[in-house]
């Protein structure tokens, strides 16, 4: 969590120290998101079969080793490769966290346990920008990775000493969809490579070839998912119009969030002259608002139905994105930077929990864990694609990220792009989400598996992510 909240803040310093172009910085972000997005559902299935504690510990150890390699990387190529390895570790450790909570606590205590988990996640999200900014300005950006090693050792000790093992007995006979995971990785990697190459002005071959590979791999992925006995992403889920619509909304919303959080630290540090600590702290109000308001927004959606928050929340966030047009080289924090951050944070707080609850309500209860996993994967994919595409859309490439004027112009274009994405999500909700309350469909009891957002770029405070104790209909666990 600490790592995920601060990498974007460290990008300008990384670029200067490594003499890297913007495309390299895009890959520093996307190498992690690529492997995480492609393997997240696979990691959850592995935990269900081999044991969630064992898989969690393997993921933590893997993540720590990859983090150490990031911190010691001699050049940008090793750093990008290490970030890809970090994503593999993240895919192994992320799904097991909440699943272990649900498997280890009595049903009567699960709500409080999940509430504690959500609160600690929020605290980490709030601490990340402060600690990470201090490390970047002090010992250096490499320490945002190296600090993961002692944290991982602590987690491994606690897990080995106190956490009971759990697994899904029904998963023992189910095969892994390894081919699907590999095809998903090739598809996302090809798209990212083509978009980043286009934004950096590369030749046609470096754009057309990976794009073609992505199309072929994507078609093969859909074919495998249609025919596999145990697909990673069952296409039958998308027969629900509400499920398809809410996942479309997820793509728009988290692309907008990812775009803002990718370029805002760059704008603050390059165009406004902030140091890393101030740039990290500047976005903290978003986390604080989500800590205070997300659970209340979930309760509101339960009372009035999901349509109202899913329409108004993105509209409020779009207004905040447009307010970013006021942020420029001569801006002061309180009158110019803080208002759009507060407005966007308010909008995110309104739509995050109802969106997750609506996704879970759109499928049978027996598929709730899988539906949540697909939705979380959609959020990761949205972040990956926007980081690859946004510099191309706003005309930022090469070493232009070191120029305050170039960054300022591109940032204002990006504010409009993100506002359009928020508005598209609001329009989708208006068209497809019913104004009345959405009840969970009946079906067999869901498998005890959770897939959760665990980074600031995917806001962490989602008490509704597949955490409700049995019998709850709101999908909001705290």
Secondary structure, 3 states (H helix, E strand, C coil): CHHHHHHHHHHHHHHHHHCCCHHHHHHHHHHHHHHHHHHHHHHHHHHHHHCHHHHHHHHHHHHHHHHHHHHHCCCHHHHHHHHHHHHHHHHHHHCHHHHHHHHHCCHHHHHHHHHHHHHHHHHHHHHHHHHHHHHHHCCCCCHHHHHHHHHHHHHHHHHHHHCCCCCCHHHCCCCCCHHHHHHHHHHHHHHHHHHHHHHCCCCHHHHHHHHHHHHHHHHHHHHHHHHCCCCCCCHHHHHCHHHHHHHHHHHHHHHHHHHHHHHHHHHHHHHCCCCHHHHHHHCHHHHHHHHHHHHHHHHHHHHHCHHHHHHHHHHHHHHHHHHHHHCCCCCCHHHHHHHHHHHHHHHHHHHHHHHHHHHHHCCEHHHHHHHHHHHHHHHHHHHHHHHHHHHHHHCCCCCHHHCHHHHHHHHHHHHHHHHHHHHHHHHHHHHHCCCCCCCCECCCCCCCCCCCCCCCCCCCCCCCCCCCCCCCCCCCCC
